[in-house]
Amino acid sequence: MTPVELNGDGQLDLLLSYVQEYSAHLHLVAVDLDGDFLWSYGNEAAISQRGGKEPSLRPPLTAFDFNGDGQTEVVVDLGGLDA
């Protein structure tokens, strides 16, 4: 779980990353501190290309305004995959 401001309201939100253990699907879920859903993302293809390696159940991520446009970008470490 990563605390980060995601929706422009100046309050911290929560970003969760996980991989479903048996399906190897990457999921990101963003919620605000009230528990209200903001957005989600799932990427089956990138994780399934691991070639037999077990994925982390909580892949590391970082969130920051990398390009200075005022919106937070999210980067997830997929363990060297070409996603």
Secondary structure, 3 states (H helix, E strand, C coil): CEEECCCCCCCCEEEEEEECCCCCCEEEEEEECCCCEEEEEEEHHHHHCCCCCCCCCCCCEEEECCCCCCCCEEEECCCCCCC
